Amino acid sequence: MNKSQPHPLEWRTGDVPVSRQFDDPFFSLDNGLAETTYVFLSGNDLPERFCDGFHITELGFGTGLNFLASLAAFRAAKTAGVLHFTSFEAFPLQSDDLTRAWGAHRANLPADACAALTQTPNLPPQIIGPDYVLQLVFGDARLTLPQWDGVADAWFLDGFSPAKNPELWEDDLMQAVAEHTKQGGTCATYTAAGAVRRALECAGFSITRAQGFGRKRHMTKGRKN
């Protein structure tokens, strides 16, 4: 599948997209924006760590909700400078699906960034805004991440469930995540699967299991040693 082919979806509770390919929702059925804030922002000690040039990198762009929430938090914290956000995505959504997925959260998301993401039917590889640079790397992250020349301050590990999308949680990919993380950099994910925690530990992260969001009992946070 490439970026010109729609990701096969079904919709639950109105505006929650579920991948038919992976049989997994793109975000929490309870509240996607609250999940992003709790798991990925707070899980990486954000917005407290924001500074000019701060670089968030993500596995799984999905609906773009993590990027939009991060930019909103960056702006709310009145951080001077530019937020860098790089996301690796193999199966991008089209603009109509993004708009529907943002649903009730739209009023809390940056209007200019929403418009930039949906100005064409397919996601562009790069968007440069007044205080952000968004880079989208399309394709299999197992191939594209090792070739990437950047390093992250914080990682959002947001692939589909490890049980349904194991390719995005493989040991070698977690090693690549660590190799593209600054010393003292962090990672966070909604899953507490033992195999994921062990892979991150072996890659060089100190791992903490924390209380999960909503129906999930636990989540995972890490800091590169």
Secondary structure as a PSIPRED ss2 file (coil, helix, strand):
# PSIPRED VFORMAT (PSIPRED V4.0)

   1 M C   1.000  0.000  0.000
   2 N C   1.000  0.000  0.000
   3 K C   1.000  0.000  0.000
   4 S C   1.000  0.000  0.000
   5 Q C   1.000  0.000  0.000
   6 P C   1.000  0.000  0.000
   7 H C   1.000  0.000  0.000
   8 P C   1.000  0.000  0.000
   9 L E   0.000  0.000  1.000
  10 E E   0.000  0.000  1.000
  11 W E   0.000  0.000  1.000
  12 R E   0.000  0.000  1.000
  13 T C   1.000  0.000  0.000
  14 G C   1.000  0.000  0.000
  15 D C   1.000  0.000  0.000
  16 V E   0.000  0.000  1.000
  17 P E   0.000  0.000  1.000
  18 V E   0.000  0.000  1.000
  19 S E   0.000  0.000  1.000
  20 R C   1.000  0.000  0.000
  21 Q C   1.000  0.000  0.000
  22 F C   1.000  0.000  0.000
  23 D C   1.000  0.000  0.000
  24 D E   0.000  0.000  1.000
  25 P E   0.000  0.000  1.000
  26 F C   1.000  0.000  0.000
  27 F C   1.000  0.000  0.000
  28 S C   1.000  0.000  0.000
  29 L C   1.000  0.000  0.000
  30 D C   1.000  0.000  0.000
  31 N C   1.000  0.000  0.000
  32 G H   0.000  1.000  0.000
  33 L H   0.000  1.000  0.000
  34 A H   0.000  1.000  0.000
  35 E H   0.000  1.000  0.000
  36 T H   0.000  1.000  0.000
  37 T H   0.000  1.000  0.000
  38 Y H   0.000  1.000  0.000
  39 V H   0.000  1.000  0.000
  40 F H   0.000  1.000  0.000
  41 L H   0.000  1.000  0.000
  42 S H   0.000  1.000  0.000
  43 G H   0.000  1.000  0.000
  44 N H   0.000  1.000  0.000
  45 D C   1.000  0.000  0.000
  46 L C   1.000  0.000  0.000
  47 P C   1.000  0.000  0.000
  48 E C   1.000  0.000  0.000
  49 R C   1.000  0.000  0.000
  50 F C   1.000  0.000  0.000
  51 C C   1.000  0.000  0.000
  52 D C   1.000  0.000  0.000
  53 G C   1.000  0.000  0.000
  54 F C   1.000  0.000  0.000
  55 H E   0.000  0.000  1.000
  56 I E   0.000  0.000  1.000
  57 T E   0.000  0.000  1.000
  58 E E   0.000  0.000  1.000
  59 L E   0.000  0.000  1.000
  60 G C   1.000  0.000  0.000
  61 F C   1.000  0.000  0.000
  62 G C   1.000  0.000  0.000
  63 T C   1.000  0.000  0.000
  64 G C   1.000  0.000  0.000
  65 L H   0.000  1.000  0.000
  66 N H   0.000  1.000  0.000
  67 F H   0.000  1.000  0.000
  68 L H   0.000  1.000  0.000
  69 A H   0.000  1.000  0.000
  70 S H   0.000  1.000  0.000
  71 L H   0.000  1.000  0.000
  72 A H   0.000  1.000  0.000
  73 A H   0.000  1.000  0.000
  74 F H   0.000  1.000  0.000
  75 R H   0.000  1.000  0.000
  76 A H   0.000  1.000  0.000
  77 A C   1.000  0.000  0.000
  78 K C   1.000  0.000  0.000
  79 T C   1.000  0.000  0.000
  80 A C   1.000  0.000  0.000
  81 G C   1.000  0.000  0.000
  82 V C   1.000  0.000  0.000
  83 L E   0.000  0.000  1.000
  84 H E   0.000  0.000  1.000
  85 F E   0.000  0.000  1.000
  86 T E   0.000  0.000  1.000
  87 S E   0.000  0.000  1.000
  88 F E   0.000  0.000  1.000
  89 E E   0.000  0.000  1.000
  90 A C   1.000  0.000  0.000
  91 F C   1.000  0.000  0.000
  92 P C   1.000  0.000  0.000
  93 L C   1.000  0.000  0.000
  94 Q E   0.000  0.000  1.000
  95 S H   0.000  1.000  0.000
  96 D H   0.000  1.000  0.000
  97 D H   0.000  1.000  0.000
  98 L H   0.000  1.000  0.000
  99 T H   0.000  1.000  0.000
 100 R H   0.000  1.000  0.000
 101 A H   0.000  1.000  0.000
 102 W H   0.000  1.000  0.000
 103 G H   0.000  1.000  0.000
 104 A H   0.000  1.000  0.000
 105 H H   0.000  1.000  0.000
 106 R H   0.000  1.000  0.000
 107 A H   0.000  1.000  0.000
 108 N H   0.000  1.000  0.000
 109 L C   1.000  0.000  0.000
 110 P C   1.000  0.000  0.000
 111 A H   0.000  1.000  0.000
 112 D H   0.000  1.000  0.000
 113 A H   0.000  1.000  0.000
 114 C H   0.000  1.000  0.000
 115 A H   0.000  1.000  0.000
 116 A H   0.000  1.000  0.000
 117 L H   0.000  1.000  0.000
 118 T C   1.000  0.000  0.000
 119 Q C   1.000  0.000  0.000
 120 T C   1.000  0.000  0.000
 121 P C   1.000  0.000  0.000
 122 N E   0.000  0.000  1.000
 123 L C   1.000  0.000  0.000
 124 P C   1.000  0.000  0.000
 125 P C   1.000  0.000  0.000
 126 Q E   0.000  0.000  1.000
 127 I E   0.000  0.000  1.000
 128 I E   0.000  0.000  1.000
 129 G C   1.000  0.000  0.000
 130 P C   1.000  0.000  0.000
 131 D C   1.000  0.000  0.000
 132 Y E   0.000  0.000  1.000
 133 V E   0.000  0.000  1.000
 134 L E   0.000  0.000  1.000
 135 Q E   0.000  0.000  1.000
 136 L E   0.000  0.000  1.000
 137 V E   0.000  0.000  1.000
 138 F E   0.000  0.000  1.000
 139 G C   1.000  0.000  0.000
 140 D C   1.000  0.000  0.000
 141 A H   0.000  1.000  0.000
 142 R H   0.000  1.000  0.000
 143 L H   0.000  1.000  0.000
 144 T H   0.000  1.000  0.000
 145 L H   0.000  1.000  0.000
 146 P H   0.000  1.000  0.000
 147 Q H   0.000  1.000  0.000
 148 W C   1.000  0.000  0.000
 149 D C   1.000  0.000  0.000
 150 G C   1.000  0.000  0.000
 151 V C   1.000  0.000  0.000
 152 A E   0.000  0.000  1.000
 153 D E   0.000  0.000  1.000
 154 A E   0.000  0.000  1.000
 155 W E   0.000  0.000  1.000
 156 F E   0.000  0.000  1.000
 157 L E   0.000  0.000  1.000
 158 D C   1.000  0.000  0.000
 159 G C   1.000  0.000  0.000
 160 F C   1.000  0.000  0.000
 161 S C   1.000  0.000  0.000
 162 P C   1.000  0.000  0.000
 163 A C   1.000  0.000  0.000
 164 K C   1.000  0.000  0.000
 165 N C   1.000  0.000  0.000
 166 P H   0.000  1.000  0.000
 167 E H   0.000  1.000  0.000
 168 L H   0.000  1.000  0.000
 169 W H   0.000  1.000  0.000
 170 E C   1.000  0.000  0.000
 171 D H   0.000  1.000  0.000
 172 D H   0.000  1.000  0.000
 173 L H   0.000  1.000  0.000
 174 M H   0.000  1.000  0.000
 175 Q H   0.000  1.000  0.000
 176 A H   0.000  1.000  0.000
 177 V H   0.000  1.000  0.000
 178 A H   0.000  1.000  0.000
 179 E H   0.000  1.000  0.000
 180 H C   1.000  0.000  0.000
 181 T E   0.000  0.000  1.000
 182 K E   0.000  0.000  1.000
 183 Q E   0.000  0.000  1.000
 184 G E   0.000  0.000  1.000
 185 G E   0.000  0.000  1.000
 186 T E   0.000  0.000  1.000
 187 C E   0.000  0.000  1.000
 188 A E   0.000  0.000  1.000
 189 T E   0.000  0.000  1.000
 190 Y C   1.000  0.000  0.000
 191 T C   1.000  0.000  0.000
 192 A C   1.000  0.000  0.000
 193 A C   1.000  0.000  0.000
 194 G H   0.000  1.000  0.000
 195 A H   0.000  1.000  0.000
 196 V H   0.000  1.000  0.000
 197 R H   0.000  1.000  0.000
 198 R H   0.000  1.000  0.000
 199 A H   0.000  1.000  0.000
 200 L H   0.000  1.000  0.000
 201 E H   0.000  1.000  0.000
 202 C H   0.000  1.000  0.000
 203 A H   0.000  1.000  0.000
 204 G C   1.000  0.000  0.000
 205 F E   0.000  0.000  1.000
 206 S E   0.000  0.000  1.000
 207 I E   0.000  0.000  1.000
 208 T E   0.000  0.000  1.000
 209 R E   0.000  0.000  1.000
 210 A E   0.000  0.000  1.000
 211 Q E   0.000  0.000  1.000
 212 G C   1.000  0.000  0.000
 213 F C   1.000  0.000  0.000
 214 G C   1.000  0.000  0.000
 215 R C   1.000  0.000  0.000
 216 K C   1.000  0.000  0.000
 217 R C   1.000  0.000  0.000
 218 H E   0.000  0.000  1.000
 219 M E   0.000  0.000  1.000
 220 T E   0.000  0.000  1.000
 221 K E   0.000  0.000  1.000
 222 G E   0.000  0.000  1.000
 223 R E   0.000  0.000  1.000
 224 K E   0.000  0.000  1.000
 225 N C   1.000  0.000  0.000
